[in-house]
Amino acid sequence: MRPLTFVLAAGLMLSPTPLLRAQGAPQGNQLDANLTLFTVLAAINAAGYDAELDSPSNHPLRKAVREAVLARKPASLERLKSLFQARRAWNWNAELSQYISYALSIEGPPSFKPRFSPNRMPPDTIVFEGLSPLLAEFYEEAGIEDLWQRSQPAFDEAIERYHAPITKALFEANMYLRNPTSGMAGRRFQVIIDLLGAPNQVQTRSFADDYYVVVTHGPRTRVEEVRHAYLHYLLDPLAIRYQQNLEPKRGLGDLAHASPILNEAYKNDFVLLAGMSLVKAVEARIDRTLGVRHVEQAMSEGFILAAYFYEALAGYEKQEQAFRLYVPALFDQIDLRKEDERIARVQFASKEQQRVVKPKAPEPPPMNEMEKSLAAAEELYQKRDFAGARALFQGVLRETPVPGTHAKAWFGLARIAALEKDPERALEFFQKTLESTPEAFEKGWAHIYLARFAMATTEPDVEAARRHYEAALAVDGVSDGARKAAQSELARLPQ
């Protein structure tokens, strides 16, 4: 009989102690762990998710659960490994991001079925269609329910560490905004503590009426980031609700285009820009240690209404209305001429401002307009703003090509088509990538994607897949990630 208590790596004990939660936790279980996320991350850790595996900032539970799962040798693990390798993202952060999205958009055991209809599922989870039955098998075979229960002391300790500072941060935000509840009726804000992901991560998700903040283990609590997310949760709906009051001020948004580091999403959406400016200002009013310096930093980044809101909030503080009722007046009182003059004096921050200590490395050549567009498109793609990214990639294709630029644009459009379940366009665009003088990164991955498509048809073309994998491995300077993916997937092809 297996003992009830067992000791694993780093002296960590997985105990049979029943689930306990810190007393007095934020209202409505706003601070908790999550069994579904635990299951998904236990699966990918066993399947090859090695991001920062040797970092001292990892919680010991990550290694303990990984070893416990591998020791049980679940029959589903080989299929999970194949799926994990076939769905690799471009970097470890994106890797974790897509699995967090998936875990938060499915139900828990025993079915792990999607919570939403296919057209409402997060775009980055499309690649995991059909994973739920496999995850259900893994849950049973790996003994996840038992591991989850034995892991509760570690989660309780982590939750207790966050309990007081997060309670204080959310309480202060609610007091400042004069909120009788933690948001609008029917909506939920939840902080999830995760101990199985790479350390020092804070990721936010908004699905329907649920807003999640996932915090992984690290040497410091990430209360500032949680408060920032909570203010988004509270203030974004107000900016949207009263966007008609912002409409006459929309021209100010054009002034933010001069910021070289402001995300294109803010440049293209004035309501989004105003909402973030308001979040920055409220942060500075709540936390007086941030104050004017926080506002000046926000202005220099391109959040051009932060200074106005910071000053105007002094008037809000002197009256008795709740913030949600005061917002229309706050927007209406924006003085276009005054703010135009204020913004004209802003020195926007630049990526080139960093100093290099001797020996000084040669500065990279400045990006041309097409390279800037490609960088902006890639950033929008990573944020899953496919419409914005597609427009920028298509704009690059309309310009006279600089070597490699059209290949990067076709590659971007191909990835978007793949995530939007348009295989015909994806195949066409990956092929155009190869026909457009691609650099090693795009060339290697285009071959890998074409190989995967060859195997994903009702009648897999093994030889075509083999040719593409071999072509990827033959690319001079192919990325390490592409090389490993091609080697692994080539080895699994039927002989």
Secondary structure, DSSP 4 states (H G I P E B T S, - for coil): ---S-EE-GGG-EE--PPP---TTPSTTT-EE--HHHHHHHHHHHHHT--TTTT-TTS-HHHHHHHHHHHHH--TTHHHHHHHHHHT--SSHHHHHHHHHHHHHTB--TTT--BSS-GGGS-GGGGGGTTHHHHHHHHHHHTTHHHHHHHTHHHHHHHHHHHHHHHHHHHHHHHHHHT-SSSSSTT-EEEEEEESSSPSS-EEEEEETTEEEEEEE--SS--HHHHHHHHHHHHHHHHHHHTHHHHGGGGGGGGGGGG-SSS-HHHHH-HHHHHHHHHHHHHHHHH-TTTHHHHHHHHHHHT-TTHHHHHHHHHHHHTS-S-HHHHHHHHHHT--HHHHHHHHHT-----GGG---PSSPPPPPPPP-HHHHHHHHHHHHHHTT-HHHHHHHHHHHHTSPPPTTHHHHHHHHHHHHHHHTT-HHHHHHHHHHHHTS---HHHHHHHHHHHHHHHHSSSS--HHHHHHHHHHHHTSTT--HHHHHHHHHHHHTS--
